[in-house]
Amino acid sequence: MKSKKKLSVSLAFPLALIILNAFIGVVLIIFSFSSASRLYRDIGALPWRDPKIQEIIYPSASHSSEDIALARDAVIRTYEDEWHTYNGVYMLELTYYDDFDAEKQADNDGEWIYFKSRVYTGFGSDVAKENKGRRQYVYWAAEKQPDGSWVCHGCGELTENIYGYDFLS
């Protein structure tokens, strides 16, 4: 009967270090030649870390600060649940100010709050080719419900020629 030879501890540790170093080297090579490196260079996104959303909320004569905060929470929740993926869409900035909100109010009946937002689209397979690696400006629309809660109905793209684009730059 043959017995199996066990790997000695003095050999196992160096072998494990070599395998670990080889794995890290392969990951670094793949990262350096992939869209992930550009995503990191452009906005600092990693699979385990998203860029922080910069919030710019100006005082309002039209809405209470509590309503704006609840609407903002609804917008961020919708963004995180329906729009954000690694190497997909990233919200970089979310802005509220009365002038923009007043321009958009004619679009819907009821009580709505509109936010401007700067987003970045990554390089994932679910991103349209013409949008990859592009910063865009969008608006988010949140509607107040009869119970006082807020629901975000998604976003729409803003074009450079309207809505004070320079305000967000």
MODELLER restraints for C-alpha pairs under 7 A, 6 or more apart:
rsr = mdl.restraints
at = mdl.atoms
rsr.add(forms.Gaussian(group=physical.xy_distance, feature=features.Distance(at['CA:31:A'], at['CA:37:A']), mean=5.79, stdev=0.5))
rsr.add(forms.Gaussian(group=physical.xy_distance, feature=features.Distance(at['CA:35:A'], at['CA:123:A']), mean=6.23, stdev=0.5))
rsr.add(forms.Gaussian(group=physical.xy_distance, feature=features.Distance(at['CA:39:A'], at['CA:45:A']), mean=6.09, stdev=0.5))
rsr.add(forms.Gaussian(group=physical.xy_distance, feature=features.Distance(at['CA:39:A'], at['CA:122:A']), mean=6.38, stdev=0.5))
rsr.add(forms.Gaussian(group=physical.xy_distance, feature=features.Distance(at['CA:40:A'], at['CA:46:A']), mean=6.28, stdev=0.5))
rsr.add(forms.Gaussian(group=physical.xy_distance, feature=features.Distance(at['CA:43:A'], at['CA:51:A']), mean=6.62, stdev=0.5))
rsr.add(forms.Gaussian(group=physical.xy_distance, feature=features.Distance(at['CA:44:A'], at['CA:51:A']), mean=6.14, stdev=0.5))
rsr.add(forms.Gaussian(group=physical.xy_distance, feature=features.Distance(at['CA:45:A'], at['CA:51:A']), mean=5.73, stdev=0.5))
rsr.add(forms.Gaussian(group=physical.xy_distance, feature=features.Distance(at['CA:47:A'], at['CA:86:A']), mean=6.01, stdev=0.5))
rsr.add(forms.Gaussian(group=physical.xy_distance, feature=features.Distance(at['CA:51:A'], at['CA:92:A']), mean=6.94, stdev=0.5))
rsr.add(forms.Gaussian(group=physical.xy_distance, feature=features.Distance(at['CA:52:A'], at['CA:92:A']), mean=6.82, stdev=0.5))
rsr.add(forms.Gaussian(group=physical.xy_distance, feature=features.Distance(at['CA:53:A'], at['CA:91:A']), mean=6.16, stdev=0.5))
rsr.add(forms.Gaussian(group=physical.xy_distance, feature=features.Distance(at['CA:53:A'], at['CA:92:A']), mean=4.78, stdev=0.5))
rsr.add(forms.Gaussian(group=physical.xy_distance, feature=features.Distance(at['CA:53:A'], at['CA:93:A']), mean=5.26, stdev=0.5))
rsr.add(forms.Gaussian(group=physical.xy_distance, feature=features.Distance(at['CA:53:A'], at['CA:94:A']), mean=6.98, stdev=0.5))
rsr.add(forms.Gaussian(group=physical.xy_distance, feature=features.Distance(at['CA:54:A'], at['CA:92:A']), mean=6.12, stdev=0.5))
rsr.add(forms.Gaussian(group=physical.xy_distance, feature=features.Distance(at['CA:54:A'], at['CA:93:A']), mean=4.55, stdev=0.5))
rsr.add(forms.Gaussian(group=physical.xy_distance, feature=features.Distance(at['CA:54:A'], at['CA:94:A']), mean=6.27, stdev=0.5))
rsr.add(forms.Gaussian(group=physical.xy_distance, feature=features.Distance(at['CA:55:A'], at['CA:93:A']), mean=5.80, stdev=0.5))
rsr.add(forms.Gaussian(group=physical.xy_distance, feature=features.Distance(at['CA:55:A'], at['CA:94:A']), mean=4.91, stdev=0.5))
rsr.add(forms.Gaussian(group=physical.xy_distance, feature=features.Distance(at['CA:55:A'], at['CA:95:A']), mean=5.91, stdev=0.5))
rsr.add(forms.Gaussian(group=physical.xy_distance, feature=features.Distance(at['CA:56:A'], at['CA:94:A']), mean=6.21, stdev=0.5))
rsr.add(forms.Gaussian(group=physical.xy_distance, feature=features.Distance(at['CA:56:A'], at['CA:95:A']), mean=4.61, stdev=0.5))
rsr.add(forms.Gaussian(group=physical.xy_distance, feature=features.Distance(at['CA:56:A'], at['CA:96:A']), mean=6.40, stdev=0.5))
rsr.add(forms.Gaussian(group=physical.xy_distance, feature=features.Distance(at['CA:57:A'], at['CA:95:A']), mean=5.58, stdev=0.5))
rsr.add(forms.Gaussian(group=physical.xy_distance, feature=features.Distance(at['CA:57:A'], at['CA:96:A']), mean=4.81, stdev=0.5))
rsr.add(forms.Gaussian(group=physical.xy_distance, feature=features.Distance(at['CA:57:A'], at['CA:97:A']), mean=6.55, stdev=0.5))
rsr.add(forms.Gaussian(group=physical.xy_distance, feature=features.Distance(at['CA:58:A'], at['CA:96:A']), mean=6.04, stdev=0.5))
rsr.add(forms.Gaussian(group=physical.xy_distance, feature=features.Distance(at['CA:58:A'], at['CA:97:A']), mean=5.29, stdev=0.5))
rsr.add(forms.Gaussian(group=physical.xy_distance, feature=features.Distance(at['CA:60:A'], at['CA:97:A']), mean=6.84, stdev=0.5))
rsr.add(forms.Gaussian(group=physical.xy_distance, feature=features.Distance(at['CA:60:A'], at['CA:98:A']), mean=5.90, stdev=0.5))
rsr.add(forms.Gaussian(group=physical.xy_distance, feature=features.Distance(at['CA:62:A'], at['CA:98:A']), mean=6.92, stdev=0.5))
rsr.add(forms.Gaussian(group=physical.xy_distance, feature=features.Distance(at['CA:70:A'], at['CA:150:A']), mean=6.30, stdev=0.5))
rsr.add(forms.Gaussian(group=physical.xy_distance, feature=features.Distance(at['CA:71:A'], at['CA:113:A']), mean=6.82, stdev=0.5))
rsr.add(forms.Gaussian(group=physical.xy_distance, feature=features.Distance(at['CA:71:A'], at['CA:142:A']), mean=5.76, stdev=0.5))
rsr.add(forms.Gaussian(group=physical.xy_distance, feature=features.Distance(at['CA:71:A'], at['CA:150:A']), mean=5.38, stdev=0.5))
rsr.add(forms.Gaussian(group=physical.xy_distance, feature=features.Distance(at['CA:74:A'], at['CA:150:A']), mean=6.12, stdev=0.5))
rsr.add(forms.Gaussian(group=physical.xy_distance, feature=features.Distance(at['CA:74:A'], at['CA:151:A']), mean=5.75, stdev=0.5))
rsr.add(forms.Gaussian(group=physical.xy_distance, feature=features.Distance(at['CA:74:A'], at['CA:152:A']), mean=5.49, stdev=0.5))
rsr.add(forms.Gaussian(group=physical.xy_distance, feature=features.Distance(at['CA:75:A'], at['CA:140:A']), mean=6.72, stdev=0.5))
rsr.add(forms.Gaussian(group=physical.xy_distance, feature=features.Distance(at['CA:75:A'], at['CA:142:A']), mean=6.77, stdev=0.5))
rsr.add(forms.Gaussian(group=physical.xy_distance, feature=features.Distance(at['CA:75:A'], at['CA:152:A']), mean=5.29, stdev=0.5))
rsr.add(forms.Gaussian(group=physical.xy_distance, feature=features.Distance(at['CA:78:A'], at['CA:152:A']), mean=6.42, stdev=0.5))
rsr.add(forms.Gaussian(group=physical.xy_distance, feature=features.Distance(at['CA:83:A'], at['CA:89:A']), mean=6.17, stdev=0.5))
rsr.add(forms.Gaussian(group=physical.xy_distance, feature=features.Distance(at['CA:84:A'], at['CA:90:A']), mean=5.97, stdev=0.5))
rsr.add(forms.Gaussian(group=physical.xy_distance, feature=features.Distance(at['CA:87:A'], at['CA:122:A']), mean=4.52, stdev=0.5))
rsr.add(forms.Gaussian(group=physical.xy_distance, feature=features.Distance(at['CA:87:A'], at['CA:123:A']), mean=5.52, stdev=0.5))
rsr.add(forms.Gaussian(group=physical.xy_distance, feature=features.Distance(at['CA:87:A'], at['CA:124:A']), mean=4.99, stdev=0.5))
rsr.add(forms.Gaussian(group=physical.xy_distance, feature=features.Distance(at['CA:88:A'], at['CA:121:A']), mean=5.47, stdev=0.5))
rsr.add(forms.Gaussian(group=physical.xy_distance, feature=features.Distance(at['CA:88:A'], at['CA:122:A']), mean=4.63, stdev=0.5))
rsr.add(forms.Gaussian(group=physical.xy_distance, feature=features.Distance(at['CA:88:A'], at['CA:123:A']), mean=6.40, stdev=0.5))
rsr.add(forms.Gaussian(group=physical.xy_distance, feature=features.Distance(at['CA:88:A'], at['CA:124:A']), mean=5.43, stdev=0.5))
rsr.add(forms.Gaussian(group=physical.xy_distance, feature=features.Distance(at['CA:88:A'], at['CA:127:A']), mean=6.36, stdev=0.5))
rsr.add(forms.Gaussian(group=physical.xy_distance, feature=features.Distance(at['CA:89:A'], at['CA:119:A']), mean=6.79, stdev=0.5))
rsr.add(forms.Gaussian(group=physical.xy_distance, feature=features.Distance(at['CA:89:A'], at['CA:120:A']), mean=5.78, stdev=0.5))
rsr.add(forms.Gaussian(group=physical.xy_distance, feature=features.Distance(at['CA:89:A'], at['CA:121:A']), mean=4.51, stdev=0.5))
rsr.add(forms.Gaussian(group=physical.xy_distance, feature=features.Distance(at['CA:89:A'], at['CA:122:A']), mean=6.11, stdev=0.5))
rsr.add(forms.Gaussian(group=physical.xy_distance, feature=features.Distance(at['CA:90:A'], at['CA:119:A']), mean=5.44, stdev=0.5))
rsr.add(forms.Gaussian(group=physical.xy_distance, feature=features.Distance(at['CA:90:A'], at['CA:120:A']), mean=5.11, stdev=0.5))
rsr.add(forms.Gaussian(group=physical.xy_distance, feature=features.Distance(at['CA:90:A'], at['CA:121:A']), mean=6.30, stdev=0.5))
rsr.add(forms.Gaussian(group=physical.xy_distance, feature=features.Distance(at['CA:91:A'], at['CA:118:A']), mean=6.23, stdev=0.5))
rsr.add(forms.Gaussian(group=physical.xy_distance, feature=features.Distance(at['CA:91:A'], at['CA:119:A']), mean=4.40, stdev=0.5))
rsr.add(forms.Gaussian(group=physical.xy_distance, feature=features.Distance(at['CA:91:A'], at['CA:120:A']), mean=6.50, stdev=0.5))
rsr.add(forms.Gaussian(group=physical.xy_distance, feature=features.Distance(at['CA:92:A'], at['CA:118:A']), mean=5.58, stdev=0.5))
rsr.add(forms.Gaussian(group=physical.xy_distance, feature=features.Distance(at['CA:92:A'], at['CA:119:A']), mean=5.36, stdev=0.5))
rsr.add(forms.Gaussian(group=physical.xy_distance, feature=features.Distance(at['CA:92:A'], at['CA:120:A']), mean=7.00, stdev=0.5))
rsr.add(forms.Gaussian(group=physical.xy_distance, feature=features.Distance(at['CA:93:A'], at['CA:117:A']), mean=5.31, stdev=0.5))
rsr.add(forms.Gaussian(group=physical.xy_distance, feature=features.Distance(at['CA:93:A'], at['CA:118:A']), mean=5.02, stdev=0.5))
rsr.add(forms.Gaussian(group=physical.xy_distance, feature=features.Distance(at['CA:93:A'], at['CA:119:A']), mean=7.00, stdev=0.5))
rsr.add(forms.Gaussian(group=physical.xy_distance, feature=features.Distance(at['CA:94:A'], at['CA:115:A']), mean=6.55, stdev=0.5))
rsr.add(forms.Gaussian(group=physical.xy_distance, feature=features.Distance(at['CA:94:A'], at['CA:116:A']), mean=5.91, stdev=0.5))
rsr.add(forms.Gaussian(group=physical.xy_distance, feature=features.Distance(at['CA:94:A'], at['CA:117:A']), mean=4.46, stdev=0.5))
rsr.add(forms.Gaussian(group=physical.xy_distance, feature=features.Distance(at['CA:94:A'], at['CA:118:A']), mean=6.72, stdev=0.5))
rsr.add(forms.Gaussian(group=physical.xy_distance, feature=features.Distance(at['CA:95:A'], at['CA:115:A']), mean=5.52, stdev=0.5))
rsr.add(forms.Gaussian(group=physical.xy_distance, feature=features.Distance(at['CA:95:A'], at['CA:116:A']), mean=5.10, stdev=0.5))
rsr.add(forms.Gaussian(group=physical.xy_distance, feature=features.Distance(at['CA:95:A'], at['CA:117:A']), mean=6.05, stdev=0.5))
rsr.add(forms.Gaussian(group=physical.xy_distance, feature=features.Distance(at['CA:96:A'], at['CA:115:A']), mean=4.95, stdev=0.5))
rsr.add(forms.Gaussian(group=physical.xy_distance, feature=features.Distance(at['CA:96:A'], at['CA:116:A']), mean=6.46, stdev=0.5))
rsr.add(forms.Gaussian(group=physical.xy_distance, feature=features.Distance(at['CA:100:A'], at['CA:163:A']), mean=6.87, stdev=0.5))
rsr.add(forms.Gaussian(group=physical.xy_distance, feature=features.Distance(at['CA:101:A'], at['CA:113:A']), mean=6.30, stdev=0.5))
rsr.add(forms.Gaussian(group=physical.xy_distance, feature=features.Distance(at['CA:101:A'], at['CA:114:A']), mean=5.06, stdev=0.5))
rsr.add(forms.Gaussian(group=physical.xy_distance, feature=features.Distance(at['CA:104:A'], at['CA:114:A']), mean=6.86, stdev=0.5))
rsr.add(forms.Gaussian(group=physical.xy_distance, feature=features.Distance(at['CA:105:A'], at['CA:112:A']), mean=6.91, stdev=0.5))
rsr.add(forms.Gaussian(group=physical.xy_distance, feature=features.Distance(at['CA:111:A'], at['CA:143:A']), mean=5.91, stdev=0.5))
rsr.add(forms.Gaussian(group=physical.xy_distance, feature=features.Distance(at['CA:111:A'], at['CA:144:A']), mean=5.56, stdev=0.5))
rsr.add(forms.Gaussian(group=physical.xy_distance, feature=features.Distance(at['CA:112:A'], at['CA:141:A']), mean=6.77, stdev=0.5))
rsr.add(forms.Gaussian(group=physical.xy_distance, feature=features.Distance(at['CA:112:A'], at['CA:142:A']), mean=5.53, stdev=0.5))
rsr.add(forms.Gaussian(group=physical.xy_distance, feature=features.Distance(at['CA:112:A'], at['CA:143:A']), mean=4.42, stdev=0.5))
rsr.add(forms.Gaussian(group=physical.xy_distance, feature=features.Distance(at['CA:112:A'], at['CA:144:A']), mean=6.15, stdev=0.5))
rsr.add(forms.Gaussian(group=physical.xy_distance, feature=features.Distance(at['CA:113:A'], at['CA:141:A']), mean=6.01, stdev=0.5))
rsr.add(forms.Gaussian(group=physical.xy_distance, feature=features.Distance(at['CA:113:A'], at['CA:142:A']), mean=5.31, stdev=0.5))
rsr.add(forms.Gaussian(group=physical.xy_distance, feature=features.Distance(at['CA:113:A'], at['CA:143:A']), mean=6.54, stdev=0.5))
rsr.add(forms.Gaussian(group=physical.xy_distance, feature=features.Distance(at['CA:114:A'], at['CA:139:A']), mean=6.61, stdev=0.5))
rsr.add(forms.Gaussian(group=physical.xy_distance, feature=features.Distance(at['CA:114:A'], at['CA:140:A']), mean=5.62, stdev=0.5))
rsr.add(forms.Gaussian(group=physical.xy_distance, feature=features.Distance(at['CA:114:A'], at['CA:141:A']), mean=4.77, stdev=0.5))
rsr.add(forms.Gaussian(group=physical.xy_distance, feature=features.Distance(at['CA:114:A'], at['CA:142:A']), mean=6.44, stdev=0.5))
rsr.add(forms.Gaussian(group=physical.xy_distance, feature=features.Distance(at['CA:115:A'], at['CA:139:A']), mean=5.40, stdev=0.5))
rsr.add(forms.Gaussian(group=physical.xy_distance, feature=features.Distance(at['CA:115:A'], at['CA:140:A']), mean=5.17, stdev=0.5))
rsr.add(forms.Gaussian(group=physical.xy_distance, feature=features.Distance(at['CA:115:A'], at['CA:141:A']), mean=6.73, stdev=0.5))
rsr.add(forms.Gaussian(group=physical.xy_distance, feature=features.Distance(at['CA:116:A'], at['CA:138:A']), mean=5.97, stdev=0.5))
rsr.add(forms.Gaussian(group=physical.xy_distance, feature=features.Distance(at['CA:116:A'], at['CA:139:A']), mean=4.43, stdev=0.5))
rsr.add(forms.Gaussian(group=physical.xy_distance, feature=features.Distance(at['CA:116:A'], at['CA:140:A']), mean=6.52, stdev=0.5))
rsr.add(forms.Gaussian(group=physical.xy_distance, feature=features.Distance(at['CA:117:A'], at['CA:137:A']), mean=5.69, stdev=0.5))
rsr.add(forms.Gaussian(group=physical.xy_distance, feature=features.Distance(at['CA:117:A'], at['CA:138:A']), mean=5.25, stdev=0.5))
rsr.add(forms.Gaussian(group=physical.xy_distance, feature=features.Distance(at['CA:117:A'], at['CA:139:A']), mean=5.71, stdev=0.5))
rsr.add(forms.Gaussian(group=physical.xy_distance, feature=features.Distance(at['CA:118:A'], at['CA:135:A']), mean=6.91, stdev=0.5))
rsr.add(forms.Gaussian(group=physical.xy_distance, feature=features.Distance(at['CA:118:A'], at['CA:136:A']), mean=5.82, stdev=0.5))
rsr.add(forms.Gaussian(group=physical.xy_distance, feature=features.Distance(at['CA:118:A'], at['CA:137:A']), mean=4.61, stdev=0.5))
rsr.add(forms.Gaussian(group=physical.xy_distance, feature=features.Distance(at['CA:118:A'], at['CA:138:A']), mean=6.38, stdev=0.5))
rsr.add(forms.Gaussian(group=physical.xy_distance, feature=features.Distance(at['CA:119:A'], at['CA:135:A']), mean=5.68, stdev=0.5))
rsr.add(forms.Gaussian(group=physical.xy_distance, feature=features.Distance(at['CA:119:A'], at['CA:136:A']), mean=5.34, stdev=0.5))
rsr.add(forms.Gaussian(group=physical.xy_distance, feature=features.Distance(at['CA:119:A'], at['CA:137:A']), mean=6.18, stdev=0.5))
rsr.add(forms.Gaussian(group=physical.xy_distance, feature=features.Distance(at['CA:120:A'], at['CA:133:A']), mean=6.84, stdev=0.5))
rsr.add(forms.Gaussian(group=physical.xy_distance, feature=features.Distance(at['CA:120:A'], at['CA:134:A']), mean=5.71, stdev=0.5))
rsr.add(forms.Gaussian(group=physical.xy_distance, feature=features.Distance(at['CA:120:A'], at['CA:135:A']), mean=4.42, stdev=0.5))
rsr.add(forms.Gaussian(group=physical.xy_distance, feature=features.Distance(at['CA:120:A'], at['CA:136:A']), mean=6.20, stdev=0.5))
rsr.add(forms.Gaussian(group=physical.xy_distance, feature=features.Distance(at['CA:121:A'], at['CA:131:A']), mean=6.37, stdev=0.5))
rsr.add(forms.Gaussian(group=physical.xy_distance, feature=features.Distance(at['CA:121:A'], at['CA:132:A']), mean=5.63, stdev=0.5))
rsr.add(forms.Gaussian(group=physical.xy_distance, feature=features.Distance(at['CA:121:A'], at['CA:133:A']), mean=5.46, stdev=0.5))
rsr.add(forms.Gaussian(group=physical.xy_distance, feature=features.Distance(at['CA:121:A'], at['CA:134:A']), mean=5.53, stdev=0.5))
rsr.add(forms.Gaussian(group=physical.xy_distance, feature=features.Distance(at['CA:121:A'], at['CA:135:A']), mean=6.55, stdev=0.5))
rsr.add(forms.Gaussian(group=physical.xy_distance, feature=features.Distance(at['CA:122:A'], at['CA:132:A']), mean=5.38, stdev=0.5))
rsr.add(forms.Gaussian(group=physical.xy_distance, feature=features.Distance(at['CA:122:A'], at['CA:133:A']), mean=5.07, stdev=0.5))
rsr.add(forms.Gaussian(group=physical.xy_distance, feature=features.Distance(at['CA:123:A'], at['CA:132:A']), mean=5.03, stdev=0.5))
rsr.add(forms.Gaussian(group=physical.xy_distance, feature=features.Distance(at['CA:123:A'], at['CA:133:A']), mean=6.25, stdev=0.5))
rsr.add(forms.Gaussian(group=physical.xy_distance, feature=features.Distance(at['CA:137:A'], at['CA:157:A']), mean=6.14, stdev=0.5))
rsr.add(forms.Gaussian(group=physical.xy_distance, feature=features.Distance(at['CA:137:A'], at['CA:158:A']), mean=5.44, stdev=0.5))
rsr.add(forms.Gaussian(group=physical.xy_distance, feature=features.Distance(at['CA:138:A'], at['CA:155:A']), mean=6.31, stdev=0.5))
rsr.add(forms.Gaussian(group=physical.xy_distance, feature=features.Distance(at['CA:138:A'], at['CA:156:A']), mean=5.39, stdev=0.5))
rsr.add(forms.Gaussian(group=physical.xy_distance, feature=features.Distance(at['CA:138:A'], at['CA:157:A']), mean=4.20, stdev=0.5))
rsr.add(forms.Gaussian(group=physical.xy_distance, feature=features.Distance(at['CA:138:A'], at['CA:158:A']), mean=4.96, stdev=0.5))
rsr.add(forms.Gaussian(group=physical.xy_distance, feature=features.Distance(at['CA:139:A'], at['CA:155:A']), mean=5.32, stdev=0.5))
rsr.add(forms.Gaussian(group=physical.xy_distance, feature=features.Distance(at['CA:139:A'], at['CA:156:A']), mean=5.42, stdev=0.5))
rsr.add(forms.Gaussian(group=physical.xy_distance, feature=features.Distance(at['CA:139:A'], at['CA:157:A']), mean=6.39, stdev=0.5))
rsr.add(forms.Gaussian(group=physical.xy_distance, feature=features.Distance(at['CA:139:A'], at['CA:158:A']), mean=6.71, stdev=0.5))
rsr.add(forms.Gaussian(group=physical.xy_distance, feature=features.Distance(at['CA:140:A'], at['CA:154:A']), mean=5.73, stdev=0.5))
rsr.add(forms.Gaussian(group=physical.xy_distance, feature=features.Distance(at['CA:140:A'], at['CA:155:A']), mean=4.29, stdev=0.5))
rsr.add(forms.Gaussian(group=physical.xy_distance, feature=features.Distance(at['CA:140:A'], at['CA:156:A']), mean=6.68, stdev=0.5))
rsr.add(forms.Gaussian(group=physical.xy_distance, feature=features.Distance(at['CA:141:A'], at['CA:152:A']), mean=5.73, stdev=0.5))
rsr.add(forms.Gaussian(group=physical.xy_distance, feature=features.Distance(at['CA:141:A'], at['CA:153:A']), mean=5.70, stdev=0.5))
rsr.add(forms.Gaussian(group=physical.xy_distance, feature=features.Distance(at['CA:141:A'], at['CA:154:A']), mean=6.17, stdev=0.5))
rsr.add(forms.Gaussian(group=physical.xy_distance, feature=features.Distance(at['CA:141:A'], at['CA:155:A']), mean=6.35, stdev=0.5))
rsr.add(forms.Gaussian(group=physical.xy_distance, feature=features.Distance(at['CA:142:A'], at['CA:150:A']), mean=6.20, stdev=0.5))
rsr.add(forms.Gaussian(group=physical.xy_distance, feature=features.Distance(at['CA:142:A'], at['CA:151:A']), mean=5.33, stdev=0.5))
rsr.add(forms.Gaussian(group=physical.xy_distance, feature=features.Distance(at['CA:142:A'], at['CA:152:A']), mean=4.05, stdev=0.5))
rsr.add(forms.Gaussian(group=physical.xy_distance, feature=features.Distance(at['CA:142:A'], at['CA:153:A']), mean=5.93, stdev=0.5))
rsr.add(forms.Gaussian(group=physical.xy_distance, feature=features.Distance(at['CA:143:A'], at['CA:150:A']), mean=5.48, stdev=0.5))
rsr.add(forms.Gaussian(group=physical.xy_distance, feature=features.Distance(at['CA:143:A'], at['CA:151:A']), mean=5.32, stdev=0.5))
rsr.add(forms.Gaussian(group=physical.xy_distance, feature=features.Distance(at['CA:143:A'], at['CA:152:A']), mean=6.31, stdev=0.5))
rsr.add(forms.Gaussian(group=physical.xy_distance, feature=features.Distance(at['CA:144:A'], at['CA:150:A']), mean=4.49, stdev=0.5))
rsr.add(forms.Gaussian(group=physical.xy_distance, feature=features.Distance(at['CA:144:A'], at['CA:151:A']), mean=6.51, stdev=0.5))
